[in-house]
Amino acid sequence: MHRVSKLPVSLRTALLLIVPVAVGLLAACTPDNNQSTFGTAGPVASDQADLFIFIFWIAVVVFILVEGAVIYASIRYRRRSKSDKLPYQTHGNDKLEITWTIIPVLILIAIAIPTLTDIWEQQNGAPTDRGEVLSVEAIGHQWWFEFRYPDHEVITANELHIPVNRPVGFKLESQDVIHSFWVPKIAGKVDMVPLNDNYLWMMADEVGEYYGQCAEFCGIAHAHMRFRVIVHTEEDFNAWVAGMHTASDPPAAGSAEASGKTLFAGNCSSCHTTNSTAPGSYAQEISSQQARWNGWVSDIENSGIVSAPNLTHFGTRSTLASGIKDLNQESLVEWITDPSSIKIGTRMQDHAAIYKTADGKAKLTDDEISDIAKYLLSLKPGSGTTDQTMGASTGGDVDAVELFTTNCAACHSTGDDKIVGPGLAGIGDQAGNRVDGLSADEYLEQSLREPDAYIVDGFTPGLMPNWEKLGDDSIDALVTYLKTMK
């Protein structure tokens, strides 16, 4: 038998191997890393980090004792001669066996008590003794996050705004597959499960911007499903809420933004909402998102519509494509031209009509794409003194063609082609025969004021918004224009 008289690896060699590995592992734990669970900025994350550190040091002590005993026994009792004689064999030692049973039990009890205490405290909902609780509904989609503030009737996407030093209670949902909501520096992670609501609360104790991410594999773009958490002072948060209820100022006539607004309405508005500022728009957007989802699920391969981020005041955001890139004119043009160049797997590119091209890029000119980008970047809270309903009656002449282009063309063609809704060729002649007792004018007007009153077979209810807000003059002009379609 081979006699082991010394260690096969020198201490120096071992250190040369261990030190770089240790440094690499420790570098991932730096508190300054955006997604490090150290350097916490909230009580929930702080409690979880303290618990981790407590368990970590217990594990270190156990590791040192166990590995030390193994190393000691390996050296102290190594084979010292070529003899094959077995050493004296012992079987059973009650004291030793009781000891190594009791010690692990005590260790587990020491770990279990603070662990269960933290779990119970964090599962009891947002504390009400630390300030008024802000309620937020977070919905996971492939591959972006939607945020709803039911108490404020605000809806946005991919950038979560919360006030500092105030508890925030989350209702976590998923519209499609399992996601996981995770803000490392402020709170732990909780799964977002379809048809099963989960709950989480967090509180930030420092103003700033923090990273969030989906932490559950959810498909091809999982690694790019991110979001930002912007923590405001209470005053700034209230100003943000007020801004989300203030309509953007209209673009100047003839400007690139005005052109972009028309192009966006005709190509993008069936999936993206840009004006959820008025009373009732919050409920309408929730209904529209569900209708978009229902429309997509009913024909996944061929649907021209899908759930998509709300773009109200998009110009105030700092990131693009769920936190992948900084938002600016250049990155937005790149995104509109070819979303896959930034984030693969987007349903926008799979289903939007403007991407039905040989190379999958938008069938728009460079100038048109630039105009759309400029329009989106201009979407910010305005003066609050103008009527921002697209084409709403203002007492002057109503351009019915412009009205149709900006409000209807994204879903309805003027021919026989189906986009999202039915083609409108011949609607003037057909309308009078749709419902007994209603003339063509009455049917068309009611369809604009109460879109779900009469749904054409094969189309999704709840998708078309209520156009009552356009005003009587605009609705009359639209009815007259629709009747000219042959």
N, C-alpha and C positions, 0 to 999 in steps of 0.2 A: 504493500500500500504506500501511496505517496505521502510523505510527511510534510505537513504545512508548518513551516517554522516562521514565516513572516507574511505580511499582507501582500497580495499579488499586485496591488496598485499603490504607488507612493502617495503620500499625503499631498505633495505638490501637484501631482497629476490630477488627483481628485478635486483639489481646489480650482485648478484651471478649468475643469469641466463644470463644477457646481456654480462658481461665481457668475459667469455670463448668463446662465439659465436663471439664477436668482434675480439678477439685475433686470432681466427682461420681464420676469413675472412681476416684480415690484413696480416697474415702470407703468404697468397697466393699472396700478392702484393709486397713482398720483391724484391727490384731491382736486388739482386744477383741470383734469380732463373733463370735457363737457358731459360725458356720460358715466363718470365715476360715481360710485355710490358713497364715496368719501367726500369730504368737503361739502357736507349737507347744508341745505338752505330751508329746512322746515322740520317741525317736531316729529312728524311721522318718519321721515327718512333718518332723522337723528336717532330716534329710538331703535330703528332697525339696524343702523350702523353700530350702535352701542351693544346691541344683542349679538351681532356678528362678532365684534371684537371680544366680547366676553367668552363666547363659545370657542373662538379661535385660540385664545390663550389656554383654555382648558385642553383643547386638542394638542397644542404645542407641548404642554406638560406630559400628557399621556404618551405622545409620540417619543419624547426624550426618554421617558422611563422605560417604555417597552423596547424601543430600539437600543437603548443603552443596555438593557438586560440581555437582549439577543447578542449584541456585539461582545459584551463581557463574557457570556457563556461560550461564544464561539472561540474566543481567544483563550480564556481560562481553562476550558475543558477540551481543547483541541487534541487530536491524536498526537502522542509524544513518542511513539515507537512503532516499529513495524509489526508488532504483535497484533493478531486478529482477535485477541481475547476481549470479550465484551466487558464493559464496566459493570459495576454492581447495579442491578435493576431494582427499582422501587416502584410500588404500585399503591396509589391512594395516600392522600394526606389531607385528613379532614380540615385541619386548621387552614392549610393553604387554599383548598378548594372553596371553603366558606369565605375566606378573605377576598379571593379574586371574583367571587360572585357579588359580595356586598359592595365592593368599591365601584364597579360599573353601575350598580343600582343607584348609589349615592351621586355619581356623576350625572346620570340621566335625570335624577330628581333636580339637581342643581341647574341643569339646562332647561328642564321642562317648566319650572315655575316661572321664570321671566318670559320664556317663549309664549306660554299660554296666556300670561297676563297681557303681553303686548297684542297678541291676536285678539283677545276679547275686547281690549280697549279700542282697537282699530276697526273691529267689526261692529261696534255699537252705533255707527253712524257719526256724522260730524258733531263735535261738541257744541252745545248751545251756550256755554258759559264763556266762550272766547270771542263773542261777537255774533252779529247776524249771519246766518249761514247762507251762502250763495249757492243756488241750485243750478247744476249744469248737466245736460244730457249729452254724453259722448257716444257717437255711433261710428263703428268701424265699417269701412267699405274697402273693397279691393281697388286701389291701394291708397286710401286717403282717410282722413278723420273729419267728421262733421261735429260741430259743437252748437248746441241749442241752449239758450238761456230762457226758460219758460216764464220766469217772473218778470223778465224785461222784454220778452218777445223779440229777442235778437237771435239771428242764426248766421253762422259763419263757418269757415273750414280751414283746417291746418294750422291756424294760429289761435291759441287759447289765451284769453285775457282774463286775469283774476286780480283782485286787490290784495295788497300785502297785509299780513297779520289778521287775516279773516278766514275762517274755515269755509271750505268749498266742498259741497257734497255732490258726488257724481253718480249718476245712473248710467251704467255701461251696457251698451247694446251692440249687436252686429247685424248688418243687413244680409250678409252672405255666408261667410265662413268664420271659423274661430280666429279672432285676433287677440292681442294682449296689450293693455294700456299701461304704459310705463314712463314715469318721469323720475329718473334715478336720483336726482338731487333733492326732490321734494317729497316723493312718495314711492311706495313699492309698486309691484305690477299685479294686475288682476285681469283675468281673461274676459274677453267680450264674446259671448256665446249666442248664436242665433236662437231666438225664441226663449231665451232665458236671461233675465236681467240680473246683473251683478252690481254691487255698490262699493264705492271707495270714497274716502275723504282725504283731503290734503290741506295744508296751510303753508304758505311761503312766508318766511320771516326776513327776506331780503328782496328789495326791488331789483329787477334785472330780467334777463332773458335766459331761459333754460331749455334744454333739449328733451324731447320726448320721442318715443319710438314704439312701433309694434314689436312685441317680444315673442310672438308665436308665429311660426312659419305659416304663411297664408297664401302662397302662390309665387309666381315668377318675379314679382316686384316687391316681395316682402322686405328685402334689405333697404329699399327706398321708400318705405312707408313711415315717414317721420312727421314730426310736428314741432312747433315752438310753443313755449309757455311764456307769455309776457306778463310779468308781475308789476303792477302799477301801485302808486300811492292811491288811497281811497279817492282823492280828488280827481286824479287822472283817469281812474277807472270809470267814475261817473261821467267824466267828459267823453270817454270812449263810447259808453252806452248812449249818451245823448247824440253823439255823432252818427251812430248806427241808425238813428231814427231821423236823421237829417238828409234829405235828398241831395244828390250831386247837382251842381249847376249844369245847365245844358251846354253842349259845345257850341261854339260860334258857328254861324252858318257859313258853309264853304270851307271850313277848316278840315284838317286831317282827322281830328277827333270826330267831327260830324260824319265824315265818310266812314270812319271805322265803326261808328254806332250803327249805321245802316247795314254795313257788311256783317257785323256781329249779329244783329237781329235776324238777318236772312240766313246765317250759316251756323250759329252757335246757341241761339236763345231757346231752342227746344229742350236743351239739357241744362243750360246754365242760366240762373237768375241773377240780375244785376241791380234790382231795385226793391229789395225787401226792407223798405224804410217806412212805408205808410201803414196806418192801422189796418189790421186784417191780413197783411202780407205774410206774417209769420205763419199763421194757420194755412194760408194758401201754399206756401213753400213746402210745408210738411206734406200736404196733400199731393202736391206736384211730384215731390221726391218719391212718394209711394207709388204714384201712377207711373212714373218713369221706370221704376223697378219692376212693376207688374208688366209693363209693356216689354221690357227686356226679357224677363223670365218666360213670357209667353212665346217668344221666338228668338232664342239666344243667338242663333246663327245669322238671322237676317234683320234683327231689330235695328231701327235707325235712331233709337233713343236709349238712354241708360242713366242711372243716377249719377249726378256730377256735382262738384263743389259749387256752393253759392258764392257768387263773385261780387256781392254788394260791397262797395268801397274797397275794391281790390287794390287800388292804387296806394292804400295805406299799409299794405303788407310788406314785409321785408324779404320773404322767400317765395320761391316758385316750385311747383311740382312736389308738394308735400315736404318742403324743407330741403330739397336737394341743391338748389342754386339760389344765389342772391337775386332778387327781383330788380330788373332794370330793362331798358328798351332792347338791348342786345339779346339778353337771355330769353326775353319773352318772344321776340321774333323767332329765335331758334326753336323755342318750344312749339309755337303755332305752326311753323313750317314742317317740323318733323319731331313729334314728341318722343319717338324712340331714341333720338340722338341724346336725350337727357335721361329718360326713364322708360325702359322697355316694358311692354305688356299693357300699356294704357288702353282702356276700353274706348276712350275717345277716338283713338286712331283706328280701332277695329270697327267702329260702328258709325261714326259721323260721315255724312255724305261727301264732305269736301276731301276726305282722305281715300275715296274710292278711285285710286289712281294706280298705275303700274308700279310705281316706286313707293307708294304709301304716303307720299308727301302731299301737302295741301295744294289743291288746284286753284290757287290764288296767285296773283302777281306779287312781286316783292313789295310794291307800293301798297297794295291792298293789305298785305300782312302787316306792314309797318303801320298803316292807319288803324287797324284793329288793336295793335299793341299800344299805340298812343291813346286810343279811346279807353282801353282798360286801365292804363296808368293814370288817366284823368279822373277815375272814379274815386272821389273823396268827398267827405261832407262839404256841402256847399253853403251858400248864404242862408238857406232856409226860407227864401222868399219866393221861390219859383215853383211852378207846377211841373213836376218831373214825370208825370205819366206820359208815356210816349205817344205823342199825337193828341193829347187831351184837349178838349175844347177850351179855347181861351178867348172866345168872343170874336175872333177873326175868321177868315175863310179857312175851311178844312180841306187839306189835300188828301183825298181818300186813297190815292195810290201810295203815297208816302206812309199813310196810316196802316195800310195793309202790309207794306214791305217791312215796317219796323215792328209790327205786332203779330203778324199772322204767317208771313212767308217762310219762317223756319220750320213750320209744321205742315203747311198746306201749299200745294202747287196750284197754279192757275189752270193747269191742264188736268189730265186723267191720272198722273203719277201720284202714287202714295209716298209721302215722306214719313211723317209721324201720324198725321191725320189724313183723311181722304182728300183726293184731288177735287178741286172746286169747279171743274169744267161743267157747265150746264146747271149749276146750282140755282140760278135764277128761275129756270123752268121747272126744276124738280121740287123746289121748296114749297110750292103751293099744294103739292100732293103728298107731303110727308105726314101731316097730322090733320085728321078731320076737324074742320071748323076753324083752322088757322090759314090765313092767307100767306102768300110768300113773304110779304113784308113782316107779318107778325111772327112767322116761324123763324126768320133770320134774326129779327131783333131779340126774340126770346133765347135763341141759341147763343147770342153774344152776352146777354145779361144773366142767363142761367144755363151754362154750358152742359151741365149733366142732366138737363131735363129730357133731352132726346139724343141718345147715343146711336150712331150708325153701327149696325151689326159688324162685329169683327174689330172694333176699335176700343181703346182703353178709356174707361171713365176716370174722371178726377184729374185729368192732365191739363185740359184747357182752363186757363184762369178766367175768373169772372171779369168781364170787360165793362162792368157798370161804371168803373172809375173813369172811363174815357169821356163820359158826359154825353148828353142827349144829341148834341150836334154831330159829334164824331161818330156815334153809333148810327145815326141816320145816314151820314155820308158813307159809312162802310156798307150798310144795307143796300144803298143805291148802287155802289160800285160792284158788290157781289152779284147783283141782278143782271149786270152787263156781261157776266162770264158765260160764254156759250160753248 
